[in-house]
Amino acid sequence: VAAHPLLLLDEPTASLDAENAGRVLALLAERRDAGTAMVGIFHDPEARRRIATRLFPLPERNLAA
């Protein structure tokens, strides 16, 4: 994971098997612990638990006409 001051994450582990998802989450945790800010969308509660330090849940919306 590149050493940028900010990472924007959109389901970073969505298409990965469990082993590789764990590796990605470990790398993201390293970057977070080194001071990188992250804004992410996580539907996987385990990934969210491992990475997030703050949560901003969005309310349910009915967009159907």
Buried (B, 14 or more C-beta within 10 A) or exposed (E): BEEEEEBEBEEBBEEBEEEEBBEBBEEBEEBBEEEBEBEBEBEBEEBEEBBEEEEEEEEEEEEEE
